[in-house]
């Protein structure tokens, strides 16, 4: 879905997991919880990279990631807003069953870590902090992109 939005905005898709992999490889002792988002260095690098890309003329950026920790979301989004960047934040929501099915279709039996987090993520993302929900249970990536693009004009 992120690819679809980026393509239609003539924007750049940025995958913060690449930085997570780099940090985990660079300083394995920091990667103790299994979640890159728990590494302060990852959050700093992600925020700095996004700011640098926008200031370097690479806007618009589309940054698909699931952040369910309020503090981490504040660090990331709040940091971008503090830098006076124009941020439009959407939360894709779906049932746990839909997410599990999509994970299985994407990864087969791999990525148990993500599967184990689905119920918690679904519950957290339903909260007001993550408002501007886009329901994707019965939508394709193209249909979800349509909703987002119509919303931002």
C-alpha positions as CSV (number, residue, x, y, z in Angstrom):
1,X,0.0,0.0,0.0
2,X,2.8,2.4,0.8
3,X,4.3,1.7,-2.6
4,X,1.0,2.6,-4.3
5,X,0.7,5.9,-2.3
6,X,4.4,6.8,-3.0
7,X,4.0,6.1,-6.8
8,X,0.9,8.1,-7.1
9,X,2.3,11.1,-5.2
10,X,5.6,10.8,-7.1
11,X,7.1,10.5,-3.7
12,X,9.8,8.4,-2.1
13,X,9.1,5.2,-0.1
14,X,11.3,5.0,3.0
15,X,11.6,1.7,4.9
16,X,12.8,2.3,8.4
17,X,13.4,-1.4,8.8
18,X,16.6,-1.0,6.8
19,X,18.0,1.2,9.5
20,X,16.8,-1.3,12.1
21,X,18.8,-4.0,10.4
22,X,21.8,-1.8,10.2
23,X,21.7,-0.8,13.8
24,X,21.2,-4.4,14.9
25,X,24.2,-5.5,12.8
26,X,26.3,-2.6,13.9
27,X,25.7,-2.8,17.6
28,X,24.1,-6.3,18.3
29,X,24.2,-5.7,22.1
30,X,21.6,-2.9,21.7
31,X,19.2,-5.3,20.0
32,X,18.0,-7.2,23.1
33,X,14.2,-7.1,22.9
34,X,13.8,-8.2,19.3
35,X,12.2,-4.8,18.4
36,X,14.3,-2.2,16.7
37,X,12.0,0.5,18.0
38,X,13.3,-0.2,21.5
39,X,16.7,1.0,20.4
40,X,17.1,4.7,21.0
41,X,19.7,4.9,18.2
42,X,17.2,3.5,15.7
43,X,14.6,6.1,16.6
44,X,17.2,8.9,16.4
45,X,18.5,7.8,13.0
46,X,15.1,7.3,11.6
47,X,14.0,10.7,12.6
48,X,17.2,12.3,11.4
49,X,17.1,10.5,8.1
50,X,13.5,11.6,7.4
51,X,14.3,15.2,8.2
52,X,17.4,15.1,6.0
53,X,15.5,13.6,3.1
54,X,12.8,16.2,3.2
55,X,15.2,19.1,3.6
56,X,17.2,17.6,0.7
57,X,14.2,17.9,-1.6
58,X,13.0,14.3,-1.4
59,X,9.4,15.1,-0.3
60,X,6.9,13.7,-0.2
61,X,8.0,10.7,1.8
62,X,5.8,7.7,2.5
63,X,7.0,5.9,5.6
64,X,5.1,2.7,6.3
65,X,5.8,1.5,9.8
66,X,3.8,0.2,12.8
67,X,4.5,2.2,15.9
68,X,2.3,1.3,18.8
69,X,4.3,2.8,21.7
70,X,3.0,6.3,22.5
71,X,6.4,7.5,23.6
72,X,8.1,6.3,20.5
73,X,5.4,7.8,18.3
74,X,5.9,11.1,20.0
75,X,9.7,10.9,19.5
76,X,9.2,10.2,15.8
77,X,6.2,12.3,14.8
78,X,6.8,14.9,17.5
79,X,10.4,15.2,16.3
80,X,9.3,15.7,12.7
81,X,6.7,18.3,13.7
82,X,9.3,20.1,15.9
83,X,11.4,20.4,12.7
84,X,8.4,22.1,11.1
85,X,7.9,19.3,8.6
86,X,4.4,18.8,7.1
87,X,3.4,15.4,8.5
88,X,0.2,13.5,7.6
89,X,-0.2,10.4,9.7
90,X,-2.6,7.6,8.9
91,X,-3.2,4.4,10.8
92,X,-4.3,1.4,8.7
93,X,-6.6,-0.8,10.8
94,X,-7.8,-4.3,10.3
95,X,-9.0,-7.2,12.3
96,X,-6.4,-9.6,13.8
97,X,-7.7,-12.3,11.5
98,X,-7.1,-10.2,8.4
99,X,-3.6,-9.3,9.6
100,X,-2.7,-12.8,10.4
101,X,-3.9,-14.0,7.0
102,X,-1.9,-11.2,5.2
103,X,1.2,-12.1,7.2
104,X,0.8,-15.7,6.2
105,X,0.4,-14.8,2.6
106,X,3.4,-12.6,2.6
107,X,5.8,-14.6,4.8
108,X,4.5,-18.1,5.0
109,X,5.4,-19.5,8.3
110,X,8.2,-17.0,8.9
111,X,8.1,-13.9,11.1
112,X,6.6,-15.4,14.2
113,X,7.6,-12.3,16.0
114,X,5.1,-10.2,14.0
115,X,2.4,-12.8,14.4
116,X,2.8,-12.8,18.2
117,X,2.3,-9.0,18.3
118,X,-0.9,-8.8,16.2
119,X,-3.5,-8.8,19.0
120,X,-1.6,-6.1,21.0
121,X,-1.0,-3.9,18.0
122,X,-4.7,-4.1,16.9
123,X,-5.8,-3.1,20.4
124,X,-3.3,-0.2,20.7
125,X,-3.9,1.2,17.2
126,X,-7.6,1.4,17.9
127,X,-6.8,4.3,20.3
128,X,-7.5,8.0,19.8
129,X,-3.7,8.7,19.6
130,X,-3.7,6.8,16.3
131,X,-6.8,8.4,15.0
132,X,-7.2,9.0,11.3
133,X,-7.9,5.4,10.8
134,X,-8.2,3.8,7.3
135,X,-10.1,0.5,7.5
136,X,-8.4,-2.0,5.3
137,X,-10.1,-5.3,6.1
138,X,-12.1,-5.3,2.9
139,X,-9.8,-3.0,0.8
140,X,-7.1,-3.7,-1.6
141,X,-3.8,-1.7,-1.5
142,X,-5.1,0.4,-4.4
143,X,-8.4,1.1,-2.6
144,X,-6.6,2.0,0.7
145,X,-4.3,4.3,-1.3
146,X,-7.4,5.9,-2.9
147,X,-8.8,6.7,0.6
148,X,-5.6,8.2,1.8
149,X,-5.0,10.3,-1.3
150,X,-8.6,11.6,-1.4
151,X,-8.2,12.5,2.3
152,X,-5.1,14.6,1.7
153,X,-6.4,16.1,-1.5
